[in-house]
Amino acid sequence: MFNSSSSSDGASTAVAEKPSSSSKRIEPASSHIEHSEKDLLTKIREFKVEFGPSRKDILNFTNQLAVMIRAGISLPDGLEIIGCQTANSKFKAIILNIKSQIESGQSFSQALSSHGDVFGGLYVNMVAAAEISGSLSDMLQKLAEYLDEEAETRSQIRSAMVYPVIIAVMAISVTVFLLVFVLPRFTKIFMGKEHLLPGPTKILMASSSFVRGYWYFLVPGILVALGGFIYFIHHTDVGRQWWDRTKLVLPIIKKLCRCLYITRSLHTMGVLTRAGVPILNTINITAQISGNSLFKKMWLGVHEEVRQGKKIALSLGKYNLMPDDVVQMIRSGEDSGTMADVLRDIASFYARELKTVIKIVTSMIEPIMIVLMGVLVGFIAMSIILPIFKMSSVVSS
């Protein structure tokens, strides 16, 4: 009796437990699906494409750090505060990594050098010079001023190119519209009268037929050609040298480019010299950020000759990239021991000259682009109108 009752109790217990166990299995599965859906929606909602730190991010970082150090906040604390407030997650990770390296015993310049692709050689060397002299706050302020001036120069160059680019896009758009949508309507009128059409009209009609018939080859071909050209001038030594040489000989922009490279080189050199960076490091950094392969080659040649004991002005005189008056002023600065002041004055002069040249180039490019656009649209219009006049005169005669 006892065994049978116990077995029956066990059976009843097992039967009673089955529904509860099955219900327990179902509930976690549904809740798991709901949680996974919520996680997926959250990930989609929070997804964003983020690039590395921009020049503006580095400028803001430098300004904030200079203010904090001047206020008496320690370097690791300042880095932690700025890192926690940084919106860019990649830059935030870099700042916190620099903080951890400093806390592990490295200097600020050594920690920055591990992220040299972000901060650059100029930044690292100026910080290293400030650590030796004990003036980190003042040096960061000078760096912020330098970055601000560089950003202003870049903004001026971009602003000078906005209007010509807009005009070029409008000219191409109008031409494509006329070839694809307007000219085919007149082709029906000219059909069977091809012997009466002038040469420009025949060329235009052939171009319209080609664009409409082979646009699916034409558009990818243009994109591939443009991408190949960009790759050629940016990722090959031959293409880069050709493009840098071309920019220094083109009639309209050669003065603009020359002023830009001279201003950038001498400004960088003056800032590093006043910061107490060794002259060989200064020239090497100037070569790396000059922005033109020909100027880079020149500064590397100067670096090698200065390393052998020669003077900067004597080495620069062997090249035709620097104006004679600039070389003479650098020679005077070397002889008098006021190299930093001379470089600062030359850079200031060419910075003002650059602004003037930008205005002149912009004022020249605008009417040239308008005239080119007018000639292009006028050629298309006349190619359409002339056959109509010719056919009407034939009919009337």
Secondary structure, 3 states (H helix, E strand, C coil): CHHHHHHHHHHHHHHHHHHHHHHHHHHHHHHHHHHHHHHHHHHHHHCCCCCCCCHHHHHHHHHHHHHHHHCCCCHHHHHHHHHHHCCCHHHHHHHHHHHHHHHCCCCHHHHHHCCHHHHHHHHHHHHHHHHHHCCHHHHHHHHHHHHHHHHHHHHHHHHHHHHHHHHHHHHHHHHHHHHHHHHHHHHHHHCCCHHHCCHHHHHHHHHHHHHHHCHHHHHHHHHHHHHHHHHHHHHCHHHHHHHHHHHCCCCCCHHHHHHHHHHHHHHHHHHHHHHCCCHHHHHHHHHHCCCCHHHHHHHHHHHHHHHCCCCHHHHHCCCCCCCHHHHHHHHHHHHHCCHHHHHHHHHHHHHHHHHHHHHHHHHHHHHHHHHHHHHHHHHHHHHHHHHHHHHHHHHHC
